[in-house]
Amino acid sequence: MPFFAYKARDMRGELLQGVLEGADPGAVADQLMGTGATPVEIVATRQPQGQRGEGWWARLTEKKVTPLDVQLFSRQMYTLMKAGVPIMRGLAGLQESAISKSFAKVIRDLRESLDAGRELSASMRRHPDVFNNFYLSMVRVGEMTGRLDEVMLRLFEHLEFDREMRARVKSAVRYPMFVMIAMVIAIFIVNIAVIPKFVKVFESLHAELPLMTKILIAGSRFTVDYWYIMLGGAAVAIVALLRWIGTPAGRLKWDRWKLRMPIAGKIVHKATMARFARSFALSSKSGVPIVQALTVVSQTVDNAHLSLRVETMRDSVERGESILRTAVTAGIFTPVVLQMIAVGEESGSLDDLMDEIAQMYEREVDYELKTLASQIEPILIAFLGALVLVLALGIFLPIWDLGRAALKG
């Protein structure tokens, strides 16, 4: 993506300057407004100096910055600031001890930006692929309130929660995906290597074959003759699907469909809502206004459909409606959660109750993931049974009939 040099004003009116990567100036403006900054000027520019001068092979093979790197950085920054270590000296130590060369370059750029007079949030904004809008907004709030160390600790906890949640979901779907891939490979091998052997036997006997056997033979011949077309068509379909998902409309429909998937849809929904509640609680405890908190949190929700619902909540709150009323209208919360939101809004402890909501969703996700295998196993067994039945009816039953006919003859 191209790079754009920007000038913006923060909430205190101070001038911010830097370079951001984005699809177009509008996307860069959205990134800036998501952190509470007002764009003044955005112009196209060349690649940042820190990324020029390296060979293309070095950039291609260099390991990218991972969320774990950012998580550990947050914890280390909290420890250093809590101990009273000056931020420049702390960053110098982190740069020298960084295991990832890519992240060491990011820390070096942060030091250079701070040395040039920029604030930490403005320096981090130069690396949107490393620090997302939620992270930048939290750091900015920490700078304004003088509680940057506390914000760093909360960001570490938030990133740890997010990473564990994603890891649990991936671990739960690994077994079903492995079984489905194994079934597809088995069907492909049967069509190419097994059924053609039986076809020779059937042809030598010149017998009338059942309909199921004819269908299997036709499918096998098509696979053998046009396997390259099938593989090419599958590759084209996957690329087209990925391109469609990359569009805003496609991403919205895809994410809405994911929420409606049998079994997995409710897990995706609850995991996303746990991330929303945790992010909102963190923003509220850090002193972020509710409207701005909803703006930032909508960008951390990893689902376009739910993110759109959160943005709708923000617009309603901005018009003066209550959190409870907007939550009911959004239609993404259960009655129990809505009751907790009502109590939290009435008692003034919405941030604490949002933490409890996040924990409740997290417990539900844990339960769903633990029972996921038992829910999917009957479906997999049914598919395997259907596959065996088709093979039995299409291949072994004709052989059995032919064998009996030969014995009688």
N, C-alpha and C positions, 0 to 999 in steps of 0.2 A: 504494500500500500504506500501511497505517497506521504511525504512529510510536509507539515505546515508550521511556519513560525507564527506565534500568536503574541498578542498583548491583551491583557485582561485586568480587571479591577476586582479585588477581593471584597469581602463584606465590610471591611474597614476603609475601602477606597484606595488601598495601596496598589501600585502597579506591579503586575506579574508578567514575566516574559519567559519564553521557552520554545521548545519544538515538540510537537506531538505527531504521531502517526495516525492517519485516518483515511477513510474512503473518499471523503470530500470535506470542504470547509464546514458544512452543516454537522457532520459527524464529530468534528473537532469541537465545534461550539457546544454540542450536546455533552461532550466529555467535560468541558470547562464548567458548564452550568450545573452538571451533576455534582461538582465539588463546591458549589456556592460562588463561583467566580463569574463575572460578567464579561463576555468577550468584547474587545474594543477593535482589534484588527487581527485578521487571519489571512496570511499570504502563503503561497506555495514556496517551498524551499528545498534545498538538496538534503541528502542524508546527513544526519548529525556527524560531527567530526569524529566522535568516538567510534563510529561504525565504518569509517573510511580508512583506507590505507591497509586493509587486511585482504589477503587472498580469498578468492571465492571458495576454495576448498576448505580453508580454515573456518570460514563462516558457516559452511555447510556441515562440517563434522563437529563443530563446537556444541557441547551440551547446553541446552537451553535452561533458563532459570525455572525451577520447579516451585509449586506451592509450598513444599516442605522447606525450601531455602528461605522463603519469605516468612514462614512460620517461625523458624529458628532465629531469624534476624529480629523478629518482633520480641521474642523472649530475651535475646541477648541485649537488645536496646533497653528493655525494661530493667534488666539487672544493672546495666552500666549507669543509667540515669538515676536509679534508686540509690546507687552507691555514691552518687555525686561526681562521677567522671564526666569531664567536659565532652560535649558531643563530638567535636572534631577529633579529639584523642581517641574516643571510643570507636568512631568510624575507621580511624587509621588501624586500630587493633583488629577490628572485624575484617578489614580488607586483607591484612596480612594472614589471618587465620582462616580465611574463606577457602573451603574445599573446591567449590565451583568457580572456575575461571570467569564464567559469564557473570556470575553475581559479584565477583570481585571487581569487575569493570563497572558494574552498576554502582557499587559503593564508592569507587574512585570518582565517578561522575557526581555522586551526591556530595562528596567532600569538595570537589572543585566548584560546584554550584553554591554551596554554603560559604565557601571562601570568597565567592564573587558577590556575596550579600543577599542571596536568596534565602527564603525560609525553607524548612525541611519539606513541607508539603509541596511547595513550588518546585523544589528540586526533584522530588519523587514524580511529579506530574510529567517530567521529561521521559518517563519510562512506563507508558500505559500498559505495555504487555507484561509488566512485572507487578505493578501496584494498580489495582482496579479503582474505580471511582469510590466505592465504599471505603476502601482503605485510606484513600487520599482525604476523604471527607472526615474520617475519624481523626487522622493526624492533624488536620486543620483545626478541628474542634479542640484537640489537646493543646495545640499551640495557643489558641485564643483563651482557654480557661486556665492555662498553666498546669494542667494535669496530664502532660504527655506521657509520663511514665505509667500512669494508670491506664491510659488508652492503649498503650503498647501491650500491657498485660491482657487486657480484654480482647485485643485483636489476636493475640496468640491463642487464647482460649477459643475464640470464634473460629479461627483457621483450623485448629485441632479438631473441633467438633465437625466442621465441614468436611475435612479430610477423612475422618473416621466414618462419617455417614456415607460418603461416596464409596469407600472401601468395602463397607458392609453390603451395599447394593451390588457391587461388582462381584463380590464373593458369592452372593446368593444366586446370581444368574449364570455363574460360570458352569455349573453342572448341567443345567438344562440346555445351555447353548452347545456344550460338548456333545450331549446326546443327540441333539438335532443335527449337528454337523456330521456325526458318525452315521446317522440314518441316511442322510443325503449321499454320502460317499458310498455307503453300502448299496443303495439303489442304483447308483451310477455303475458300480462294479458288476452288479447282477445283470444289468442291461447290456454291458459290453462283453463280459467274459462268460457268464453262466448261461443265459438264455440262448445265445447262438449255438452252444453245444447241444442243447435239447432240440433246437430246430432241426439239426441234421438227423437226429433220431426220428422225429416226427415225419420228416420228408421221406425217410427210407421206408417207413411203414405205410405210407399213402393212406392215412386214416383221416376221417372227418374230425376236425378239432372243435372243441367248445368255444363259445364266444369269448370267454375270459382269456383263453390261451391265444386266440387270434389278436386280441388287444395287446397282450404282453409282447407277442412277436412283432407286431407293428411298432410298438414303442421302442423295442430293442433295435430294430432296423433303423428307425429314425435317429436314435442316439448314436449308433455306429456310423451312419452315413453323414450326419450333420452335427457331430459333437462340437466342432469348431464354431458353428453358427450359434449353438446353444450357449457356449462359453462367452462368445462375443456379445450375444444379446444380453446375457446376465451382466457383463461388465458395463455395457452401455446403459442398462437399466439402473445399475448402482450409481454410476456417474450422474445420470439425469436426476436421480432421487436426491443425491447430495447437493447438486446445483439448485434444485427446487427448494430444499430445506434451507439453503443459504439465502433465499429471498425472504423479505419480511412476511409476505403473505403465506409462503410455504412453511416457514418456521412456525407461524401462528397455528396453522392447521395441523401440522405435525405434532406440536406440543399439546394441542387440544385432543388429538387422537391418542396420544400416549396416556393421558389421564383416563381415557375410556377403555383402555386395554383390560381384558379379563385378568384378574389376579394381580398383575404387575401394576395396573393403573393406580390402585389405591396405595400401593407402596410409594410410587413416584409422587403422588399427591401429598401424602403425609410427610415424606422426607423433605419436600419443597416447603411445606408449611412450617416444619420445624426450623428450617433455615431462615424463613421469613420472621418467625417469632423471636429467634435468637438475635437476628440482626436488628430488629426493631427495639428489643430490650437493650442491646448494647448502645444503640444510637440515643435512646431516651436517657439512659443512665449517664451518658457522656455530655448531656446538656443540649443535644440537637433539638431544635423546634420540630413539632410533630409533622408539619407539612414538608419540611426539608428531609426529615427522617424517612418519611414514606417515599419521597423522591429517590433517595439514596438506596433504600431497601429494595425498591422495585427493580433496581439494576443488579442486585445480588440474587434475586430469585431466578433460578436456572430453568425457567419455563415461560415462554412468551405469553401464553394465555393467562397464567396466574399473575405475571408481571403487569399485564394490561388491567387486570382486576384491581391490583394494588394502586396503579395510577388513577383508576376511577375513584378509589377511596380517597386518594390525595386531593383530587379535584373537589370532591364533596366536602372534605374537611376544610379546604380553602374557602369554600362558600359559607362556612359556619356551621355545618352539620356536625353531630357528635360522632365519635369513633364507633360507638355501638350501632348507630343507624347506618353508617357507611359499611360496616362489617356485615350487617344483615343484607343490605342491598347487593353486596359483592357476591354473596352466595357461595363462598368457598370455605366457610367455617361451620363446624358442627354445632348443635344447640348447646352442648356443654361448654365449648370454647366461647360462644357468644355470651353465655351467662358469666363466665370468668371475666370477659372484657367489660361487661356491664358493672360488675363489682369493682374491678380495677379503676374504671373511669370515675365511678362514684366516690371511691375512697382515696383517689389520688395516687394509687400505687400500681399504675398500669404497667410500669416497667418490670416490677417484681412478678406480677401475674403473667406477663409475657414470657418471662423466664420459665415459669411453671408450665405454661402452655407448650413451650419448646420441649421441656422434659417429658411432658405427657405424649406429645407426638413422637418423640424419640423412643419412648417405651413401646408405643404401638408399632413403630417401624421395626424395632427389635423382635417383637412377637411375630409380626408378619414375615420377617426374614427367617426366623426359626422354623416357622410352619410352611415356608414356601415349598420346600422339597416335598412334603407330604401332600400339598395341593397340586403340584405339577406331576408327581409320579403317576396318578391314575390316567392323566392325559397322555403321557409318554407311553404307558403300557397299552393304552387303547390304540395309539398309532402303530406300535410294534405289532400288536395283535392283528390289526388290519393288514399290515404288510405281509405277515406270515400267512394270513388267510388268502390273500390275493395270490401269493406264490404257490400255496397248496392247491387252490382251485385251478390256477392257470397252468401249472407245470406237473406237479406230482399226481394230481387226480387223473389227467389223461394217460400218464404212464401206467398208472394202476389199472385203468380200464383196458389199455392195450395189452397189458400183461395177462389179465384175465381172459381177454379174447384169444390170445395166442395159446393159452393153456387149454381152453375149450376146443380150439381147432385141432 
